Amino acid sequence: MKRQGLLLTVLAVALLGGLFAYGLLRGEPDRDIPTALKGKPAPAFELPVHEHYVSQFGETLSLEELEGRPLVVNFWASWCAPCYDEAPVLQAYWERYEDTGVVFVGVQTQDRGKRAEGRAFIDLFGLSFPNVVDDDSAVSVDWGLFGVPETFFVSRDGVVLDKHVGPVTPQVLDAQLAALLR
């Protein structure tokens, strides 16, 4: 009887382990996770600006201030490895598209109390587009984040056109920026 119990336990653990491994290994790491915001106004926010940008943007930055301009809103965290992969891509595209009227906004979120780490991240990549701090992650909740990085593309009229989950690539930005600038 004892042996049957042990065998059932081993089988149950093996089955659960197999299901767990399948869930981790299936599909691409950048999954299309639809957003309920698509086609709707982007949730408003007003957040403190990282001190590096205060002289240019003031103490806080709000979406209202950016009204009428297409936006690339990127949510990131200092502990997020894929965020390190995408940061140079975002900076390169910001430099390339800065004169088109598109505004890139970085939102440090899910990173409570880690402003120094956020500053180090910004400095490491020389990010020159504005970055704000969502200390309590309330804005990431409003935007329906599943994790970081996630990037939203917002039209001139403030409507969310699309979202990308995972690190953005040149291919993603080329397609999304073409749509934003139509």
C-alpha positions in Angstrom: 0.0 0.0 0.0 2.8 2.3 0.9 4.5 1.6 -2.5 1.3 2.5 -4.4 1.1 5.9 -2.6 4.7 6.6 -3.4 4.2 5.6 -7.1 1.1 7.9 -7.4 3.0 10.8 -5.8 5.9 10.3 -8.3 3.5 10.1 -11.2 1.6 13.2 -10.1 4.9 15.2 -9.7 6.1 14.0 -13.1 2.9 15.0 -14.8 2.8 18.4 -13.2 6.5 18.9 -14.0 5.8 18.0 -17.6 2.9 20.4 -17.9 5.0 23.2 -16.3 7.9 22.5 -18.7 5.5 22.5 -21.7 4.1 25.9 -20.6 7.5 27.4 -20.3 8.8 26.0 -23.6 5.9 26.4 -26.0 5.7 29.3 -28.4 7.8 32.4 -28.8 9.1 34.4 -25.8 7.4 37.5 -27.3 3.8 36.3 -27.2 1.0 38.4 -28.7 -1.1 39.1 -25.6 -4.0 41.3 -26.7 -4.7 44.4 -24.9 -8.2 45.6 -23.9 -6.9 49.1 -24.6 -6.6 48.7 -28.4 -8.8 51.2 -30.1 -9.5 53.0 -26.8 -8.0 56.2 -25.3 -4.7 55.7 -23.5 -5.1 55.9 -19.8 -4.0 59.3 -18.5 -1.0 59.6 -16.2 1.1 62.2 -14.5 4.3 60.8 -13.1 7.5 62.2 -11.7 10.3 62.6 -14.2 13.7 61.0 -13.5 15.9 63.9 -12.5 18.1 63.6 -15.6 15.1 65.0 -17.6 13.7 67.6 -15.2 15.4 70.6 -16.9 13.8 69.6 -20.2 10.4 68.3 -19.1 9.8 69.6 -15.6 9.2 67.7 -12.4 6.3 65.6 -13.8 5.2 64.5 -17.2 1.6 63.8 -18.2 0.1 62.3 -21.3 -2.1 65.5 -21.5 1.1 67.5 -22.2 1.9 65.2 -25.2 -1.6 65.5 -26.7 -1.5 65.6 -30.5 1.8 63.7 -30.8 2.2 60.0 -31.6 3.6 58.1 -28.7 5.8 55.0 -28.0 5.2 54.2 -24.3 7.7 51.6 -23.0 7.3 50.1 -19.6 10.6 48.7 -18.1 12.3 47.8 -14.8 15.9 47.9 -13.7 15.9 44.2 -12.9 14.4 43.2 -16.3 17.0 41.4 -18.5 15.0 41.8 -21.8 14.8 45.6 -21.0 18.6 45.7 -21.3 18.3 44.1 -24.7 15.7 46.6 -26.0 17.1 49.9 -24.5 19.7 50.5 -27.2 17.1 49.8 -29.9 14.7 52.3 -28.3 17.4 54.9 -28.1 18.5 54.5 -31.7 14.9 54.8 -32.9 14.3 57.8 -30.7 17.3 59.5 -32.3 16.0 58.5 -35.7 12.4 59.6 -35.2 12.8 62.5 -32.8 12.3 65.2 -35.5 9.1 63.5 -36.8 7.0 64.5 -33.8 6.9 61.0 -32.3 7.6 61.0 -28.6 9.1 58.0 -26.8 8.3 57.8 -23.1 10.0 55.3 -20.8 8.1 54.3 -17.6 10.1 52.6 -14.9 7.6 50.4 -13.1 7.4 47.3 -10.9 10.6 48.7 -9.4 9.5 50.4 -6.1 12.3 52.3 -4.4 14.8 51.6 -7.1 15.3 55.1 -8.6 19.1 54.8 -8.3 19.0 51.6 -10.2 16.7 53.3 -12.7 19.2 56.2 -13.1 22.0 53.7 -13.6 19.9 51.9 -16.4 19.2 55.3 -18.1 22.9 56.3 -17.9 24.2 52.9 -19.1 22.3 53.4 -22.4 22.4 57.2 -22.6 18.7 57.3 -22.9 17.7 60.8 -24.1 14.0 60.3 -24.4 12.0 61.2 -21.2 11.7 58.6 -18.5 9.2 58.7 -15.6 8.8 56.7 -12.5 5.7 54.6 -11.6 6.7 53.8 -8.0 3.5 52.1 -6.9 2.9 50.5 -10.3 -0.6 52.0 -10.5 -0.1 53.2 -14.1 1.1 49.7 -15.1 -2.2 48.4 -13.7 -4.2 51.0 -15.5 -2.5 50.0 -18.8 -3.1 46.3 -18.1 0.5 45.2 -18.0 1.4 41.5 -17.8 5.0 42.2 -17.1 8.0 44.1 -18.5 9.0 45.1 -21.0 5.8 46.1 -22.8 5.5 48.8 -25.3 2.3 50.6 -26.4 1.8 52.6 -29.6 -0.5 55.6 -29.2 -1.9 57.7 -32.1 -1.9 61.5 -32.3 -5.5 61.5 -31.1 -4.5 59.5 -27.9 -5.9 56.1 -29.0 -3.9 52.9 -28.3 -3.2 51.4 -31.7 -1.2 48.4 -30.6 0.9 46.8 -27.9 4.1 44.6 -28.0 5.0 42.3 -25.2 8.7 41.5 -24.8 11.7 43.5 -26.0 11.0 45.6 -29.1 13.1 44.9 -32.2 13.9 47.1 -35.2 11.3 45.1 -37.1 8.6 45.8 -34.6 9.5 49.5 -34.4 9.6 49.9 -38.2 6.1 48.5 -38.6 4.6 50.3 -35.6 6.2 53.7 -36.4 5.0 53.5 -40.0 1.5 53.0 -38.7 1.8 55.9 -36.2 3.0 58.3 -38.8 0.3 57.6 -41.4 
